[in-house]
Amino acid sequence: MANEPAGRVLLSLDGVTIRVWERRLLPDTNWKILEGQQWAVLGPNASGKTALVRAIVGQLPCAGGRIQRNVGKRGYDGIGYVSFELHRQLLAREVGKDPSRFASGHETDFTTARQTILEGAAEPDQAELERIVELFGIRGLEERPMRFLSNGETRKVLIARALMRRPELLILDEPFDGLDEGARGRFEALFRALVADGVHLILVTHRSDEIIPEITHVLCLKGGRVVCQGTRESVLTPAALAELYDGGSYPAPGEGRAAPGGAPAAEPGQPGQPLVELRDVTVRYGETVALRSLTWTMRRGEHWAVLGPNGSGKTTLISLIYADNLQAYTNDIRLFGRRRGSGESIWEIKRRIGQVSPHLQAAYRLDLKVFDVVVSGFFDSVGLYRRPTEAQKQAAREWIERMGIQELSDRVFSQLSYGERRLAIIVRALVKSPELLALDEPCQGLDPANRARVIGMVDRIGFETETAILYVSHRKDEMPRCVTHTLRLQPE
C-alpha cells in the first residue's frame, strides 16, 4: 500500500484496540481507506470482523487509539451499515407485541417494512423510497410487519434502509446470507452499480467467492488480530486463504462416532407414518399471501429439503409446524397424527421438535452461559427457568463436545460472535434428540470449517438415528447428503 498514490482518507484507524465487554480485540490496529478504494474484510468466525465494523459506526468503544471518519457532515451520518446484529435489534423490539392480534391476518401495531426503511433517512423522501422499493424488488412488502418477513426479505429491507441515508461509505456485514441465488445475483449487480455511482464499500464476508470484482483491497482477520492487508491480488492467493482458514480441510466433529440420541426408542413410530400433514393450507398477512393452498405430507424415515426463492413461504411453513404461527388454527394441519387445535398445547408440540432459525437466534438475547442455552432446549424456552436433571446436563455436555464447542461452554451467549451463537443454537435444538429437526438456514453466518461441522452432524443424525429432518437452505453446497425428498415453493 505504500506505493499507492495518496488520496483523500475516508476512514483511518490509528493504533486502535476495541473493547468488547471485558475483552480487547484487534490490538494496535492500523488501517486506512482512501477515496477510490473498495475493501473486503475476510476471516473465520470469532476473528473480530463484526467488532471492527461496529467500532467504525460507533457501536463499540475503543480501548486505545483513534478512529477518524471523514464522510458525511459528522462522520457517522455518511456511513450506512447492515448486519445480523441490526437484524437482531429490529426483531427484538417486536417481540413484546401481541402476535395473537395477527392470527387472522389483521392489522397490528407491528413495525412495517416501509417504516423500517424510512428510519434510515434523516429527511424521508417518498420518491427515493419508491425508487429503492423498485430497485430491490420488494414491492408488496412495504406494509408487511418486519416480524413476519422471511429471513431473505428482512435482509433486503435492511439494505434498503441503509441506502436511504445516501451514504458515502456503505458497510455490508454478510449481505448475501439468507438470499436466494437470483437475489444474490441482483444484489451483486446493485453493489457494483453503487460503486460506479461513487459509494465506497466495506464488504464483510466468510466467503471469498462473494467478493465482487470492484473490490480493490482486502483486510484479513484471525483470532482477534489483523493478519494481513493489501491489494486484492496480493491477499487473495490460494496460500493466503489456506492459512487464513487453516488449510480448508475440515473433519466433521466426532468423526467416526455415532450421533447420540435420535427419536426416543420408547415411541419410535412406524416407518412411513405421517409426521406432518398440511391440507390446502393458506396463510395471508393482510393482502399478502405467504402460502396458498399447500397440500404436503412428511413421513417418518424421510428427510426433506425445502427450497424456493425469498418470499416463497419457507419460513412460514416452519413457523406453522413449530407452533409459532397462530394461523395454524385456521387451517387443516396435523402434527404427529393429531390435528392442530384438537386439545394439545404448543408445548406438547415443541417438545417433539428441535428448531433452528435466524428468528429464534435473534430472539435469544439473554445473558446466559452457552451451557445453559443448550440445556434450555430440553424445555423449549428462551432462557432457563427450570432446574435440569443430571441426565440432561450430561446430555448437554455430550452434544457440546460432539459439535466441538467445549471452549464456548462457560462463555456468555450474548458476548459471542454471530457464528458462535449459531453453533450454540444448533446444539440447543439437538440436545433433546427430537423426533423432528427443523433447520431454517442453519449454516447462515458460519465459516467453512463450521459449515462442515454442522452439515456433517446433520448427515450423521439423518443416517444414524430416527430423527426426521426438515432442512431449509438457498445454498446447494450446504445441502446434506441424507436428504431424501424435496419440496419446492414459489412466491405468489
C-alpha positions in Angstrom: 0.0 0.0 0.0 3.0 2.3 0.4 3.4 2.7 -3.3 -0.2 3.7 -3.9 -1.0 7.3 -4.8 -2.2 9.3 -1.9 -5.9 10.3 -1.9 -8.5 11.7 0.5 -8.6 9.5 3.6 -12.2 8.4 4.1 -11.6 6.3 7.2 -8.5 5.9 9.4 -7.8 3.6 12.3 -4.6 4.6 14.2 -3.4 2.2 16.8 -7.0 1.1 17.6 -7.8 -1.5 20.2 -11.5 -2.4 20.5 -13.2 -3.3 23.8 -16.0 -6.0 23.6 -17.4 -6.5 27.0 -14.3 -7.3 29.1 -12.3 -8.5 26.2 -9.9 -6.5 24.0 -9.7 -7.3 20.3 -7.6 -6.1 17.3 -4.8 -4.6 19.4 -3.0 -1.7 17.9 -4.8 -1.9 14.6 -3.8 0.5 11.8 -6.0 0.7 8.7 -6.8 3.4 6.1 -9.4 3.6 3.4 -8.6 6.1 0.7 -11.0 7.6 -1.8 -11.5 5.2 -4.7 -10.7 2.0 -2.7 -13.2 -0.7 -2.1 -12.4 -3.1 0.7 -13.4 -6.6 1.8 -12.9 -7.9 5.3 -12.3 -11.6 5.4 -11.8 -14.1 8.2 -13.3 -17.1 10.1 -15.9 -17.0 12.9 -14.8 -15.0 16.0 -12.0 -13.3 14.2 -13.2 -9.8 15.1 -14.8 -8.8 11.8 -18.1 -7.6 13.2 -16.4 -6.0 16.2 -14.3 -4.0 13.8 -17.2 -2.6 11.8 -19.3 -2.0 14.9 -16.5 0.2 16.3 -16.3 2.1 13.0 -20.1 3.0 13.3 -19.7 3.9 17.0 -21.5 0.8 18.5 -18.4 -0.4 20.3 -15.8 1.7 22.2 -12.1 1.9 21.6 -9.8 0.9 24.5 -7.0 2.7 22.7 -6.1 4.6 19.6 -8.3 6.7 17.4 -10.8 6.3 14.6 -11.2 9.2 12.2 -14.2 9.3 9.9 -14.1 11.8 7.0 -17.5 11.0 5.5 -20.8 12.9 5.9 -21.2 16.1 7.9 -20.5 14.5 11.2 -18.7 11.3 10.2 -21.3 8.8 11.3 -24.1 10.1 9.1 -22.1 9.4 6.0 -21.9 5.7 6.8 -24.6 3.1 6.1 -24.5 -0.2 8.0 -26.2 -3.6 7.5 -25.5 -6.6 9.8 -27.0 -9.6 11.6 -26.8 -7.6 14.8 -29.0 -4.9 13.3 -31.4 -7.6 12.2 -31.5 -8.9 15.8 -32.1 -5.5 17.3 -35.0 -4.8 15.0 -36.7 -8.1 15.7 -36.1 -7.8 19.5 -38.2 -4.6 19.6 -41.1 -6.5 18.0 -41.1 -9.5 20.4 -43.2 -7.8 23.1 -46.0 -7.0 20.7 -49.0 -9.4 20.8 -48.9 -11.9 18.0 -52.5 -13.1 18.7 -53.8 -10.0 17.0 -52.3 -11.2 13.8 -53.8 -14.7 13.9 -56.2 -14.0 11.1 -54.1 -11.6 9.1 -55.5 -8.4 10.6 -53.5 -5.2 11.0 -51.5 -4.6 14.2 -49.0 -2.2 15.7 -46.0 -4.2 14.4 -43.4 -2.1 12.6 -43.8 -2.4 8.9 -41.1 -2.7 6.2 -41.9 0.8 5.0 -41.4 2.3 8.4 -38.1 0.4 8.9 -36.8 1.6 5.5 -37.7 5.2 6.3 -35.8 5.0 9.6 -32.7 5.2 7.6 -33.4 8.7 6.3 -32.9 11.9 8.2 -35.5 13.5 5.9 -37.8 10.9 4.4 -38.0 11.2 0.7 -41.1 9.5 -0.9 -39.6 9.5 -4.4 -36.4 7.9 -3.1 -38.4 5.3 -1.2 -40.3 4.4 -4.3 -37.0 4.1 -6.3 -35.4 1.9 -3.7 -38.5 -0.3 -3.4 -38.5 -1.0 -7.2 -34.7 -1.4 -7.2 -34.8 -4.1 -4.6 -37.9 -5.9 -5.9 -39.8 -5.6 -2.6 -43.0 -4.1 -4.0 -45.9 -5.6 -2.0 -43.8 -6.0 1.2 -43.9 -2.4 2.3 -46.9 -2.8 4.7 -45.9 -6.3 5.9 -44.7 -6.3 9.6 -41.0 -6.9 9.9 -41.7 -9.8 12.3 -43.4 -11.8 9.6 -40.9 -11.3 6.8 -38.7 -14.1 5.7 -35.0 -14.0 6.5 -34.1 -13.0 3.0 -36.8 -10.4 2.8 -35.5 -8.9 6.0 -32.0 -8.6 4.5 -33.4 -6.7 1.5 -35.3 -4.3 3.8 -32.2 -3.6 5.9 -30.0 -2.8 2.9 -32.8 -0.6 1.5 -32.9 1.2 4.9 -29.1 1.8 4.8 -29.3 3.3 1.3 -32.0 5.8 2.4 -29.1 7.6 4.2 -27.4 8.1 0.8 -24.1 7.0 2.4 -20.7 7.7 1.1 -19.4 4.6 2.8 -21.6 1.5 3.0 -20.6 -1.4 5.4 -22.3 -4.7 4.5 -21.7 -7.5 7.0 -22.6 -10.8 5.3 -25.1 -9.2 3.0 -25.6 -12.3 0.8 -26.6 -14.6 3.6 -30.2 -15.5 3.6 -30.7 -14.5 -0.1 -31.7 -16.9 -2.8 -29.5 -17.4 -5.9 -31.4 -14.9 -8.0 -31.4 -12.3 -5.2 -27.7 -12.7 -4.7 -27.1 -12.0 -8.4 -29.3 -8.9 -8.3 -27.6 -7.6 -5.2 -24.2 -8.1 -6.6 -25.2 -6.1 -9.7 -26.7 -3.5 -7.3 -23.5 -3.2 -5.2 -21.4 -2.9 -8.4 -23.7 -0.1 -9.6 -23.4 1.7 -6.2 -19.6 1.6 -6.6 -19.9 3.1 -10.1 -22.1 5.8 -8.6 -19.4 6.8 -6.1 -20.3 4.8 -3.0 -17.4 3.2 -1.2 -17.9 -0.4 0.2 -16.6 -2.4 3.1 -17.8 -5.9 2.4 -17.6 -8.3 5.4 -17.8 -12.0 4.4 -16.8 -15.5 5.2 -16.8 -16.5 1.6 -14.0 -15.3 -0.8 -16.3 -16.1 -3.8 -18.7 -13.3 -2.7 -16.0 -10.6 -3.1 -17.3 -8.6 -6.1 -14.8 -7.7 -8.9 -14.9 -4.0 -7.8 -13.2 -4.8 -4.5 -9.6 -3.5 -4.7 -8.3 -4.3 -1.3 -8.7 -7.0 1.4 -8.2 -7.0 5.2 -7.8 -10.4 6.8 -8.6 -11.1 10.5 -8.0 -14.2 12.5 -8.1 -14.8 16.2 -8.9 -11.2 17.0 -5.9 -9.8 15.1 -5.1 -8.4 11.7 -3.0 -11.0 9.9 -2.6 -9.3 6.5 -3.9 -6.4 4.4 -3.2 -5.1 0.9 -4.4 -5.2 -2.6 -6.8 -7.9 -3.8 -4.1 -9.6 -5.9 -1.6 -9.8 -3.1 -4.0 -11.1 -0.5 -6.5 -13.4 -2.3 -4.0 -16.1 -3.1 -4.6 -19.8 -2.5 -1.7 -20.0 0.0 -3.0 -17.0 2.0 -6.6 -18.3 2.1 -5.5 -21.7 3.1 -3.5 -20.2 6.0 -6.5 -18.0 7.0 -8.9 -20.9 7.1 -6.4 -23.5 8.4 -6.0 -25.4 5.2 -9.6 -25.6 4.2 -10.0 -29.3 5.1 -12.3 -29.9 8.0 -13.1 -33.2 9.6 -16.7 -33.3 10.9 -16.9 -33.2 14.7 -16.8 -36.5 16.4 -15.8 -38.2 13.2 -16.2 -42.0 13.4 -18.6 -41.8 16.4 -22.3 -42.3 16.1 -24.5 -39.3 16.8 -26.2 -39.7 20.2 -29.9 -39.7 20.7 -32.4 -39.7 17.8 -36.1 -40.1 18.3 -36.8 -41.8 21.7 -36.7 -45.6 21.3 -39.8 -45.8 23.6 -42.0 -44.2 20.9 -40.3 -44.6 17.6 -43.5 -44.8 15.5 -43.8 -46.8 12.3 -41.8 -46.1 9.1 -44.0 -44.2 6.7 -46.3 -42.9 9.4 -47.1 -39.2 8.8 -45.3 -36.7 10.9 -46.6 -33.5 9.3 -49.7 -33.2 7.1 -50.9 -29.9 5.5 -54.2 -29.9 3.6 -55.0 -27.0 1.4 -53.2 -24.6 3.7 -53.3 -20.8 3.1 -51.6 -18.2 5.2 -52.0 -14.5 4.5 -50.9 -11.2 6.1 -53.4 -8.5 5.1 -53.4 -8.6 1.3 -50.2 -10.6 1.1 -50.4 -14.4 0.7 -47.4 -16.2 2.2 -48.7 -19.7 1.4 -51.6 -20.6 -0.9 -53.4 -24.0 -1.0 -50.4 -26.0 0.1 -51.0 -29.8 0.5 -48.0 -31.8 1.6 -47.1 -34.8 3.8 -43.8 -35.6 5.5 -43.5 -39.2 6.8 -41.2 -41.0 9.3 -38.0 -42.1 7.7 -38.0 -39.1 5.2 -35.6 -36.1 5.2 -36.9 -33.1 3.3 -35.2 -30.1 1.8 -37.5 -27.1 1.4 -36.4 -24.9 -1.5 -37.6 -21.8 -3.1 -36.8 -18.1 -3.6 -37.1 -15.4 -0.9 -40.8 -14.8 0.0 -42.0 -18.3 -1.2 -43.2 -19.3 2.3 -40.3 -21.5 3.6 -40.0 -19.7 6.9 -43.8 -19.5 7.2 -44.0 -23.3 6.8 -41.5 -23.8 9.6 -43.5 -21.4 11.9 -46.7 -23.4 11.3 -45.0 -26.7 12.2 -43.3 -25.4 15.2 -46.5 -23.8 16.7 -45.2 -20.3 16.3 -47.9 -19.2 13.8 -51.5 -18.9 15.1 -52.8 -19.2 11.6 -52.2 -22.9 12.1 -55.6 -23.0 13.9 -57.4 -21.6 10.9 -56.0 -24.4 8.6 -56.1 -28.2 8.4 -52.6 -29.1 9.8 -51.8 -32.4 11.5 -48.7 -33.0 13.5 -47.7 -36.4 14.8 -51.1 -37.7 13.9 -53.2 -35.0 15.7 -54.9 -32.0 14.1 -53.8 -28.6 15.4 -56.4 -27.2 17.8 -57.7 -30.6 18.9 -56.5 -30.1 22.5 -52.8 -30.3 22.5 -50.7 -27.4 23.9 -48.0 -25.7 21.9 -45.5 -27.1 24.5 -46.6 -30.6 23.7 -45.7 -29.9 20.0 -42.5 -28.1 20.7 -41.2 -31.0 23.0 -41.1 -33.3 19.9 -39.4 -30.8 17.6 -36.0 -29.2 17.5 -35.8 -25.9 15.8 -33.0 -23.6 14.4 -33.8 -20.3 12.7 -32.4 -16.8 12.4 -35.6 -15.5 14.1 -35.0 -17.8 17.1 -31.4 -16.7 17.4 -32.4 -13.1 17.2 -34.9 -13.6 20.0 -32.4 -15.3 22.3 -30.8 -12.2 23.8 -30.4 -13.2 27.4 -27.1 -13.1 29.3 -26.8 -16.8 29.9 -23.8 -19.1 29.6 -23.8 -21.2 26.5 -24.2 -24.4 28.6 -27.5 -23.0 30.0 -28.6 -22.0 26.5 -28.1 -25.6 25.3 -29.9 -27.1 28.4 -32.9 -24.8 27.7 -33.5 -26.9 24.6 -35.0 -29.5 26.9 -37.7 -27.0 27.9 -38.1 -25.1 24.6 -37.7 -21.9 26.5 -35.8 -18.7 25.6 -33.9 -18.7 28.9 -33.5 -21.4 31.6 -36.3 -21.3 34.2 -36.2 -24.9 35.4 -33.6 -27.0 37.2 -32.2 -29.6 34.7 -31.6 -33.2 35.8 -28.1 -34.7 36.0 -29.0 -36.8 32.9 -29.9 -33.6 31.0 -26.7 -31.9 32.0 -24.7 -34.9 30.8 -26.5 -35.0 27.5 -25.8 -31.2 27.1 -22.1 -31.9 27.7 -22.0 -34.7 25.2 -23.6 -32.7 22.4 -21.4 -29.7 23.1 -18.4 -32.0 22.8 -19.6 -33.6 19.6 -20.1 -30.2 18.0 -16.6 -29.3 19.1 -17.6 -26.1 21.0 -16.3 -27.0 24.5 -14.4 -23.8 24.8 -17.6 -21.8 24.5 -19.5 -23.7 27.2 -18.8 -21.2 30.0 -18.9 -18.1 27.8 -21.9 -15.7 27.9 -24.1 -16.3 24.9 -24.7 -12.6 24.1 -21.0 -11.9 24.1 -20.2 -14.4 21.3 -19.8 -13.7 17.6 -22.8 -14.4 15.4 -21.4 -17.7 14.1 -20.6 -18.9 17.6 -24.1 -18.1 18.7 -25.4 -20.1 15.7 -23.5 -23.2 16.8 -24.9 -22.9 20.3 -28.5 -22.6 19.0 -27.9 -25.7 16.8 -26.7 -27.7 19.8 -29.8 -26.5 21.8 -32.0 -28.0 19.1 -30.2 -31.3 19.1 -29.9 -31.8 22.9 -33.3 -33.4 23.4 -33.0 -35.8 20.4 -36.2 -34.6 18.8 -38.5 -36.7 16.5 -38.4 -33.8 14.0 -35.5 -31.4 13.5 -36.5 -28.2 11.6 -33.4 -26.3 10.4 -34.0 -23.0 8.7 -30.8 -21.7 7.2 -28.6 -23.5 9.8 -25.3 -22.5 8.2 -26.0 -18.8 7.9 -23.1 -16.8 9.3 -20.8 -19.8 9.6 -17.3 -20.0 8.1 -16.2 -23.0 6.0 -15.0 -25.1 9.0 -18.2 -24.6 11.0 -20.4 -25.2 7.9 -18.6 -28.5 7.6 -19.2 -29.3 11.3 -22.9 -28.6 11.0 -23.6 -30.4 7.7 -21.6 -33.4 9.0 -23.6 -33.5 12.1 -26.9 -33.3 10.2 -25.8 -36.2 8.0 -25.0 -38.4 10.9 -28.3 -37.7 12.6 -30.1 -38.4 9.3 -28.2 -41.6 8.5 -27.8 -43.0 12.1 -30.9 -42.0 14.1 -34.7 -42.0 13.7 -34.9 -38.2 13.8 -36.6 -36.8 10.7 -35.0 -33.7 9.2 -36.6 -30.6 7.6 -33.9 -28.5 6.0 -34.2 -25.1 4.5 -31.3 -23.5 2.6 -30.6 -21.5 -0.5 -27.1 -22.9 -1.0 -26.5 -26.1 -3.0 -23.1 -26.6 -1.3 -24.9 -26.7 2.1 -27.3 -29.5 1.3 -26.8 -32.6 3.5 -26.4 -36.0 1.7 -29.1 -37.5 3.9 -31.9 -35.6 2.2 -34.4 -38.0 0.5 -37.2 -35.6 -0.7 -37.6 -32.0 -1.9 -40.4 -29.5 -1.6 -40.2 -26.5 -3.9 -42.2 -23.4 -3.0 -42.9 -20.4 -5.2 -44.0 -16.9 -4.2 -47.3 -15.5 -5.3 
